[in-house]
Amino acid sequence: MAVEDSVAQDQLRAFIERIERMEEEKAAIAADIKEIYAEAKGNGFDTKILRKIVTIRKQDANERMEQEALLELYMSALGMVEGPSDL
């Protein structure tokens, strides 16, 4: 029984240590990304737009087209843009 407890403790410790290492790496990567956005801002780019583009590029093309169509429809319904033209 003591051997099983020892193995379980070792596994638990290994999992925790792996998670901690990944959290440290995640924090380092987040800091690097923040620096890149700061550099882009320093060069005159709008970071809100850059973040939006990164988000859009992650999406599937069909999903993106569907969201854009819904956005246009809602904005049209609110009078924010002209509605789709009737040809």
C-alpha positions in Angstrom: 0.0 0.0 0.0 2.8 2.4 0.8 4.4 1.8 -2.6 1.1 2.7 -4.3 0.8 5.9 -2.2 4.4 6.8 -3.1 3.7 6.3 -6.8 0.5 8.4 -6.7 2.4 11.2 -4.8 5.1 11.1 -7.4 2.6 11.3 -10.3 0.8 14.1 -8.6 4.0 16.1 -8.0 5.0 15.5 -11.6 1.6 16.8 -12.9 1.8 19.9 -10.7 5.4 20.6 -11.7 4.5 20.3 -15.4 1.5 22.6 -15.0 3.7 25.2 -13.1 6.3 25.1 -15.9 3.6 25.6 -18.5 2.1 28.5 -16.5 5.6 30.2 -16.4 6.0 29.7 -20.2 2.5 31.1 -20.8 3.3 34.2 -18.7 6.6 34.7 -20.7 4.8 34.3 -24.0 2.1 36.8 -22.9 4.8 39.3 -22.0 6.4 38.8 -25.4 3.1 39.4 -27.2 2.5 42.5 -25.1 5.9 43.8 -26.2 5.1 43.2 -29.9 1.8 45.1 -29.6 3.7 48.0 -27.9 6.3 48.0 -30.7 3.5 48.0 -33.3 1.8 50.9 -31.4 5.1 52.8 -31.4 5.2 52.4 -35.2 1.7 54.0 -35.5 -0.5 50.9 -35.8 -3.8 50.6 -33.9 -3.5 47.7 -31.5 -7.2 47.2 -31.1 -7.4 46.6 -34.9 -4.4 44.3 -34.8 -6.0 42.3 -32.0 -9.2 42.1 -34.1 -7.3 40.9 -37.1 -5.6 38.2 -35.1 -9.0 37.0 -33.9 -10.5 37.1 -37.4 -7.5 35.1 -38.8 -8.2 32.3 -36.3 -11.7 31.8 -37.5 -12.8 29.4 -40.2 -13.6 31.3 -43.5 -17.3 30.2 -43.5 -17.7 31.2 -39.8 -16.2 34.6 -40.6 -18.5 35.2 -43.6 -21.5 34.2 -41.5 -20.6 36.6 -38.7 -19.9 39.4 -41.2 -23.3 38.9 -42.9 -25.0 38.9 -39.5 -23.2 42.1 -38.5 -24.2 43.8 -41.7 -27.8 42.7 -41.2 -28.0 44.0 -37.6 -26.3 47.2 -38.5 -28.7 47.7 -41.4 -31.7 47.0 -39.1 -30.4 49.7 -36.7 -30.0 52.2 -39.6 -26.2 52.3 -39.2 -25.6 51.3 -42.8 -27.6 51.0 -46.0 -29.4 47.8 -46.4 -28.5 45.3 -49.1 -29.4 46.7 -52.5 -32.3 45.1 -54.3 -31.1 44.4 -57.9 
